Amino acid sequence: MRRFLRQTDGISAVEFSIVAPIFIIFMLWFFDVSYSLYVKNSFHHAVGTVARGVYLDPATAEAEIKEDMDEWIEKFGEEVITTITTETVGEIDYRVIDAKMTYTYKTPPFSGKSITLEAKGRAPILTYQL
């Protein structure tokens, strides 16, 4: 019996079987959090790009702006809620693009939990006279 208890053959396999699942879950969680940051940055970039498009063409229709937002975000498979308003600061009118999107985590410990991503873009409405 003593001889059996002193044997260390296969101890690495036992240690690996204890550590491996925890390590794999941690890696999946890390990738999910990293992807959520990528989605957040892409979402903010999309709103900024659409606002720039409005700056370049102030006559852009509201439906066209929403369509542009959907094109940018469709690769993430999430629905975007876009609100477009006009505000005046001083004597300059601005179109304000407010966008919201829900991102749902897919791996433990956050699986099924959602966060709401919000972004805002603002572009002046300038009329050029030639």
N, C-alpha and C positions, 0 to 999 in steps of 0.2 A: 504494500500500500504506500509506503514512504517513497518508493521508487516512482510510483505513478504520480504522486503529488509534486515531485521535483522536476518532472519533465516539462520542458518549455516549448516543445514542438507545437507549432500551430498557434502560438500566442499572438503573432502578428495578424493572423486572419481574424481572430476574435476581436482584437483591438480595432482593426479596420471595419469590421461589421458594426461596431458601436459608433465609430466616428463618421463613417461614410454617409449615412442618411442625413445626419446633421449638416455635414459639409455640403451635400448636394442641395438640400433645402436652402441653405444660406446662399449658395451660388445662384439658384433660381430667383430668390428674393432680390439679390443684388441686381440681376439682369432686369427684373421687373421694375425696380425703382429707377434704374438707369434709363429704361425705355420711357417711363413716365416723364422723366426730365427732358428727354428728346422730344416727346409729344408736346410738352409745355413750351419749349423753345420754338418748335416748328409752328405752333399755334400763334405765338406772339409775332413771329416773323410773317406769318400769313396775314394777320391783321395789319401789320405795318406796311406790307406790300400792297394790300388792297387800298389802304389809306393813301399811299403814294399814287396809285392809279387814279383815285378821285382827285388828288391834287393836280395831276397832269391833265385830266379831263373832267372839269367840274360839272359837266352836263350828264355824267353817268347816272343812269336810272337806279332806283333802289333795288329793283329786281335783279339788275345786272351785278350790283355789288354783292348781294346775297349769293348769287350764282358763282361769282368768283371765290367767295369764302368757301362754299361747298366743294369747289374744285380743289382748293388747296388742302382741305381737311379730309376728303373722301378716302384717302389711303389709310387713315386710322380707323375707319368704320364707325365713327361716332357722329351723332347729330349735333349740328352747330345752331345755336339760337342767336341770330344777328338782329340788333336794333340799330336803326340809323336815325339820328336826330340832327337838328340844326341849332347851333348856339351862336350868340354874338358876343364878341369880346372887343370892347372899344367900338370901332367902326367896321370891323372885319367879321364876316360870317364864316363859320366853320361847320363842316359836316363831321359829326362824331359817330364813329363806328364802334359799337359795343358788342362784343361777342362772348358767348358762354358755351362751354362744352363740358360734358361729364366724362371723366376717365375712370375706369373700373380696374382695380388691381386683380391680377389673375393667380398669384401664388401666395402661400401662407407666409407670414401670419396675417396679411391684409386681404386675402382672397375674398372677393365679393364686395369689398368696401370701395366707395367711390369718392373722388374729389372733384370739385368744380373748378375748372380752369376759366379764368376771365382775362380778357385783354381789351384794351381800348386804343383806338387810333383816331387821330384828328387831322383834318386837312382843310386849309383855307379855301374858300370859294372865291376865286379871283376871276375877274372878267378882263380879258385883254382887248384893248382897242388898237387896231392897226391902222 
